[in-house]
Amino acid sequence: MHIVFFGDQHLDSLGGAQVSMRLQREFLERAGHTVTVVAPKMHGSRASDASDPANVDLPSVPITLDREYSMSWPGRATDRFLDRAMTHRPPVDLVHVQADFWGAFIGHRYAARHGIPVVHTMHNRVDVGIAAVTPLHRPVLGVLNLWRRRALHGVASSRVDGSDGWAFLRGIASGASAVTAPSTHFARRLEEHGVFSPVDVVWNGIDDDVREETLASAPAERAPGRPRFVWLGRMSPEKRLLPFLQAFVESGVDADLEIIGGGAQRPAAEKIVAGTANVRFAGKLSYQDTLARIAAADALVQTSIGFETQGMTPFEAATLGTPSVISDPDIAAELGGGLWAVPGAAGTEEQRKAGLIDTLRRAASDIAAGDAPVPMREVSEAFRQSSRTAAMIEVYERVLAG
């Protein structure tokens, strides 16, 4: 098969969806398929390293101060650029949209023009993400739905009414032959809100080879002692890094903490822990280095609530034998075990912080005593990218069979 991925961001930019798409492409190619990735062209210092013949880099403009992220405008000019670029590639069997905004619009427009079936993977809880970054989320969602209807005029999406986040997702899913989600809890929410039914659950995975290499170099056993926590992700409000750092400081735990990643909240994060010797900011690391740090830690901490559609990092940690501190009850339920669940998710921010303080103290005590929980073996095996790719190929074949 020749599958065309559509993303909101270039695969060499930072983000869990980009990591997942890179792995999907690699393992699909190992299985003998051809994958083309269509996404906005990168800008900034790393743009020169992002050239790949398997990509179609669309004309774009940077949208963040660090120029890490960009957008391409869905319209006739982009359509013409894309169609010209695709004339030099094999005939396309399937479009796989893995985007939520302009990438989704561009992908569905392309599929509709050429009569190609679409599989759409939902990566983003749009309503929660926008509410986390602006108090004007309702009018913003209204504008997004208006943009959706105009960008997809003549495509199925233009006939879907509504102005909230679920209407937006219903609209971009309406032209798909199949919809997948990276977790059971997100799939059920999509079905409950009429986005699509049934939604196939296909977890994002971890690179089989890198997993084995990381495990081979990790200590055979975790010795009791001073706990080592790791937090990683984009430093933005929905990830709740700042409340976590406040809780970590107030907990008074005798533990080391490493923060991996970057983003606009880093200066505020550094200010919270200024003068705290046991907190280290590692910055942005490679995929392999990040997994190595997770494997070396005694516990991974994930603090977002209601935003993650899967939350890859606790699954990566479980696959590497590292337990997690989890604030989101849906993610805790999906993991099934090998974790410390933080109470108070449905309460106020103060209640959430109090629950996190207590849980950090409990986790540190368990680790120091050698009583940390052990991740479930079933999760580790099911999270391999090879198994995830096999599951997605089954979806592709079902769609192509009609």
Helices and strands as residue ranges (DSSP letters): E 2-6, H 16-30, E 34-40, G 47-49, E 55-58, E 61-62, E 70-71, H 76-86, E 94-97, H 102-114, E 118-121, H 126-133, H 137-151, G 156-159, H 165-173, E 178-181, H 184-192, E 200-201, H 208-217, E 228-232, G 237-239, H 241-251, E 256-260, H 266-272, E 279-283, H 287-296, E 299-302, H 312-319, E 324-326, H 329-335, E 339-341, H 349-369, H 377-382, H 385-400
